[in-house]
């Protein structure tokens, strides 16, 4: 079992930055692809970014590419999402998730955190 806990969410003005963290316990993450997803109120959960276990592959959703950066520190069992140039449409609950497969579909992910709220004011 893997337990994931996100942190770093909050309220920020448009154009600002936030850094989300996802700390894992229970099992090392170095064999898992790690993804970030988000879910805005009244909308379906959507893919944001994914990073492979060795950081050799990284993919972003078109809506965040060039603004968000996913990274991981396997020694600390932690994954990060640096979010810059935030927009009101980035407002959502952000979730990290772990999968033994690299992909963009939420159905691939076996373990999920509880989510952290990000609110971007205009």
BELQUIFEN-V577890 format. One record per pair of residues at least 4 apart in sequence whose ideal C-beta (glycine too) atoms are under 8 Angstrom apart, sorted by the first residue. I is the first residue (numbers start at 0). J is the second residue. D is the distance in whole Angstrom. If there is no record, write none. Layout:
i	j	d
I	J	D
I	J	D
//
This chain:
i	j	d
0	25	5
0	26	7
0	110	8
1	23	6
1	24	8
1	25	5
1	26	5
1	28	7
1	31	7
1	97	5
1	109	8
1	110	4
2	23	7
2	24	5
2	25	5
2	110	8
3	21	6
3	22	7
3	23	5
3	95	5
3	96	7
3	97	7
3	110	6
3	111	7
3	112	4
4	21	7
4	22	5
4	23	8
4	24	8
4	112	6
4	113	7
5	19	6
5	20	7
5	21	5
5	93	7
5	94	7
5	95	5
5	112	4
5	113	7
5	114	6
5	115	4
6	19	7
6	20	5
6	21	8
6	22	7
6	115	6
7	17	6
7	18	5
7	19	4
7	20	5
7	115	6
8	17	7
8	19	6
8	93	6
8	115	3
8	116	5
8	117	5
9	17	6
9	116	8
9	117	7
9	118	7
10	118	5
10	119	8
10	120	7
11	15	4
11	16	7
11	17	6
11	85	6
11	117	8
11	118	7
11	119	6
11	120	7
12	119	7
12	120	5
13	85	6
13	86	6
13	87	6
13	119	6
13	120	7
13	121	5
14	84	6
14	85	7
15	85	5
15	119	7
16	81	7
16	82	6
16	83	5
16	84	8
16	85	7
17	82	5
17	85	7
17	117	6
18	79	6
18	80	7
18	81	5
18	82	7
19	35	7
19	79	7
19	80	4
19	82	7
19	93	6
19	95	8
19	115	6
19	117	8
20	77	6
20	78	7
20	79	6
21	33	7
21	35	8
21	77	6
21	78	4
21	79	7
21	80	8
21	95	3
21	112	6
22	75	8
22	76	7
22	77	5
23	27	8
23	28	5
23	76	5
23	77	7
23	78	8
23	97	7
24	76	7
27	73	7
27	76	6
28	33	6
28	52	8
28	71	7
28	73	6
28	76	5
28	78	7
28	97	6
29	52	6
29	73	4
30	52	6
30	99	7
31	52	6
31	97	4
31	98	6
31	99	6
31	110	8
32	49	6
32	50	7
32	51	5
32	52	6
32	97	7
32	98	5
32	99	7
32	100	7
32	101	4
32	102	7
33	49	7
33	50	5
33	69	8
33	71	6
33	78	4
33	95	6
33	96	7
33	97	6
33	98	8
34	46	7
34	47	7
34	48	7
34	49	4
34	50	8
34	95	7
34	96	5
34	97	8
34	98	7
34	103	8
34	108	6
35	47	4
35	48	5
35	49	8
35	69	6
35	78	8
35	80	5
35	93	6
35	94	7
35	95	6
35	96	8
36	44	5
36	45	6
36	46	6
36	47	6
36	93	7
36	94	5
36	95	8
36	96	6
36	105	6
36	108	8
37	44	7
37	45	6
37	47	5
37	89	8
37	91	4
37	92	7
37	93	5
37	94	7
37	117	8
38	42	6
38	43	7
38	44	4
38	45	7
38	91	6
38	92	5
38	94	7
38	114	8
39	88	8
39	90	6
39	91	4
39	92	8
40	91	8
42	91	8
44	94	7
44	105	6
45	60	7
46	60	5
46	103	4
46	104	7
46	105	7
47	59	7
47	60	5
47	63	6
47	67	7
47	80	7
47	93	7
48	57	7
48	58	7
48	59	5
48	60	7
48	63	7
48	67	6
48	69	4
48	80	7
49	56	8
49	57	7
49	58	5
49	69	7
49	101	6
49	102	7
49	103	7
50	54	6
50	56	7
50	57	5
50	69	5
50	70	7
50	71	5
50	78	7
51	55	5
51	56	4
51	57	7
51	101	5
52	73	8
54	70	8
54	71	6
56	101	6
57	69	6
58	103	7
59	63	5
59	64	4
59	67	6
59	69	7
60	64	7
60	103	8
62	88	8
63	67	4
63	82	8
63	89	8
66	82	7
66	83	5
66	84	5
66	85	8
67	80	6
67	81	7
67	82	5
67	83	7
68	79	8
68	80	7
68	81	4
68	83	8
69	78	7
69	79	7
69	80	6
69	81	8
70	78	7
70	79	5
70	81	7
71	77	7
71	78	5
71	79	7
72	76	8
72	77	5
72	78	8
72	79	8
78	95	6
80	93	7
80	95	8
82	89	7
82	117	7
85	89	5
85	117	8
85	119	5
86	119	6
87	119	5
87	120	7
87	121	5
88	119	8
89	117	6
89	119	5
90	117	6
90	118	5
90	119	5
91	116	8
91	117	6
92	114	4
92	115	7
92	116	5
92	117	8
93	114	6
93	115	5
93	116	8
93	117	5
94	111	6
94	112	6
94	113	8
94	114	5
95	111	8
95	112	5
96	105	7
96	108	4
96	109	8
96	110	6
96	111	5
96	112	7
97	108	6
97	109	6
97	110	4
98	102	7
98	107	5
98	108	4
98	109	6
99	109	7
100	107	5
102	107	4
103	107	8
//
